[in-house]
């Protein structure tokens, strides 16, 4: 079975944050990149681009700037879990 993985990312927020978007657990790509929603098949940033008519949220610096500008905080609800690859439906707990 998979090992227990501890969430490696800090919550992203500042004193002006007004909106909190909660995820479950970061993908492998996000854990490697060190920021939320970095898997290329994840639609998170493309959806925000459409909703806010934003452009080029295709790198972490642009994403962080966008989030701060729009007072959006990001965090996940799980501190640790077992997960196969990046598939949320495989999440289990010890």
C-alpha positions as CSV (number, residue, x, y, z in Angstrom):
1,X,0.0,0.0,0.0
2,X,1.1,3.6,-0.4
3,X,2.9,5.4,2.3
4,X,1.3,8.2,4.3
5,X,2.2,11.6,2.7
6,X,2.3,14.8,4.7
7,X,1.0,18.0,3.0
8,X,4.2,19.9,2.0
9,X,2.6,23.3,1.1
10,X,1.9,26.2,3.3
11,X,-1.5,27.9,3.0
12,X,-1.4,30.8,0.5
13,X,-3.0,34.0,2.0
14,X,-2.3,37.4,3.2
15,X,-4.0,39.9,5.5
16,X,-6.2,41.1,2.6
17,X,-7.6,37.7,1.7
18,X,-11.4,37.5,1.6
19,X,-12.1,34.4,-0.4
20,X,-10.8,30.9,0.7
21,X,-10.7,28.1,-1.9
22,X,-10.1,24.7,-0.3
23,X,-8.8,21.7,-2.1
24,X,-8.2,18.2,-0.9
25,X,-4.5,17.4,-1.3
26,X,-1.8,18.6,-3.8
27,X,-1.0,16.6,-6.9
28,X,2.5,15.1,-7.4
29,X,3.2,18.0,-9.9
30,X,2.0,20.6,-7.3
31,X,4.1,19.0,-4.6
32,X,7.2,19.1,-6.8
33,X,6.5,22.6,-8.0
34,X,5.8,23.9,-4.5
35,X,2.4,25.5,-5.3
36,X,-1.2,24.6,-5.7
37,X,-2.9,23.3,-8.9
38,X,0.2,22.8,-11.1
39,X,-0.9,19.6,-12.9
40,X,-1.4,20.6,-16.6
41,X,-4.7,18.7,-16.8
42,X,-6.1,20.6,-13.8
43,X,-8.5,23.3,-15.0
44,X,-8.3,25.5,-11.9
45,X,-6.2,28.3,-13.4
46,X,-8.0,28.2,-16.7
47,X,-11.3,28.6,-14.9
48,X,-10.1,31.6,-12.9
49,X,-8.8,33.1,-16.1
50,X,-12.3,32.9,-17.6
51,X,-14.1,34.0,-14.5
52,X,-11.9,37.1,-13.9
53,X,-11.0,37.7,-17.6
54,X,-7.3,37.3,-16.6
55,X,-4.5,36.4,-18.9
56,X,-1.5,34.1,-18.6
57,X,-1.9,32.4,-15.3
58,X,0.6,29.9,-16.6
59,X,3.4,30.3,-14.0
60,X,3.5,30.4,-10.2
61,X,4.6,34.1,-10.0
62,X,1.6,35.2,-12.1
63,X,-0.7,33.0,-10.1
64,X,0.4,34.4,-6.8
65,X,0.1,37.9,-8.1
66,X,-3.4,37.2,-9.4
67,X,-4.5,35.6,-6.1
68,X,-3.2,38.6,-4.0
69,X,-4.8,41.1,-6.4
70,X,-8.2,39.3,-6.1
71,X,-7.8,38.6,-2.3
72,X,-8.0,34.8,-2.8
73,X,-6.4,32.4,-0.3
74,X,-5.7,28.7,-1.1
75,X,-5.4,25.8,1.2
76,X,-6.2,22.1,1.4
77,X,-8.3,20.2,3.9
78,X,-6.0,17.2,4.4
79,X,-2.8,17.4,6.4
80,X,-1.8,13.8,5.5
81,X,-3.2,10.8,3.7
82,X,-2.4,7.9,1.5
83,X,-2.9,8.6,-2.2
84,X,-2.1,6.8,-5.4
85,X,-0.4,9.1,-7.8
86,X,-2.6,12.3,-7.8
87,X,-6.0,10.6,-7.9
88,X,-8.3,12.0,-5.2
89,X,-10.6,9.0,-5.4
90,X,-7.7,6.9,-4.0
91,X,-7.3,9.0,-0.9
92,X,-7.4,7.0,2.3
93,X,-6.4,7.5,5.9
94,X,-4.3,5.4,8.2
